[in-house]
Amino acid sequence: MTSYALFLGCTIPARQPHYEASARKALPQLGIELVDLDNMTCCAPPPLQSIDLETSLSIAAYNICLAEEADLNMITLCTGCFESLAMANTMLKQNEKLKARVNQILSSAGKEFKGNKEVKHYLQVLTQDVGLDRLKKSVTKDLSSLKVASFSGCHLLRPSALLKFDDPERPHVFDELIEALGAKSIWYRNKLKCCGGLLRGYADDVALAIAREKIVNTTKAGADCIVTLCPFCFLTLDLGQMLIKSAFHEEYNIPVLHYAELLGLALGIEPKELALDFHKIRLDKLLSEIR
C-alpha cells in the first residue's frame, strides 16, 4: 500500500458524502491508503489570492505542513483544493523569499513549511502510482456500453506552469482513465468550457445558461452520463438540471457522476456502498446498463 494524507476540503464533507465514500471504497482496492490527519483547515482557494497572496499561501501551506509532519505526500479529491495546495507548494518551493515570509506567518501557529512533500490530485496517483495496466486488470464490471462525457472543470489544468497536470489545450489523462475502465470517452462541443458554477450566487441566470449549454452539448453528443472531478461542477450539472427544467422548461435527466464513483462501480463496489442516493438526477438506467 502507498499511503497519502487525505485532504477533503470543505465542500465534499459538507455536501457530497458520496464523493468521499466512493474514494474511500475504491482507492484502497488499488493499493492507495488514505490517511486522515487532525486539524486540516480550508485550502484558501485561489480567489483569496487576489485579496492577500501571503495570507492565502500561509493557509494552504499550513495544511501541507501537517502532511510534512506526518511524512506523507498529500492527495486531494477536489480540483479547487488541488489547484490551491499544489500552486502554494510549487510557489513556495521556487521562491525562497516568499517561503521565508510565509514561514514567519506560520511560526505563530508553530508550523514551518519545508517543501519536502508533493501535493497530488487522485488522478495523478491513479496514473503514476497505480498505472493504466493495473487499473484495467482491476475492473470487474463491463462498462463498454457507456458513452461518457468527461468534464475536468477549470482548476485541474490551469495555471499549467504550476500544476503540470496535463496539456491544458489538449488534455488526455482524464479520458484515458475513463477508457481504462472500459467506457468510451466521447468528444462534445466546447468540452473545456467552464460550467458556470462559480457564478452561482452572483449572476445565477448567467451561471444557469452556461450550465445548460454544457448539458445540451453532452446530450447532443449522445452521452450516457457526464463524469466530473470538481464538487462545484457536480452541483452545477446535477442540481442544475432541476433548475434548468424550472427556468427553461427543458428536461434532460443525464446522470452526473464523479470519476471516483465510476471507478467504484467498475471495481464491483455495490451502489449502496457508494451513497449514490445523494444524486439529484437518478442513476437507475445507468446502473442497469452496467449490471
Secondary structure, 3 states (H helix, E strand, C coil): CEEEEEECCCHHHHHCHHHHHHHHHHHHHHCEEEECCCCCCCCCCHHHHHCCHHHHHHHHHHHHHHHHHCCCCEEECCHHHHHHHHHHHHHHHHCHHHHHHHHHHHHHHCCCCCCCCCEEEHHHHHHHHHCHHHHHHHCCCCCCCCEEEEECCCCCCCCHHHHCCCCCCCCCHHHHHHHHCCCEECCCCCCCCCCCHHHCCCCHHHHHHHHHHHHHHHHHCCCCEEEECCHHHHHHHHHHHHHHHHHHCCCCCCCEEEHHHHHHHHCCCCHHHHCHHHCCCCCHHHHHHHC
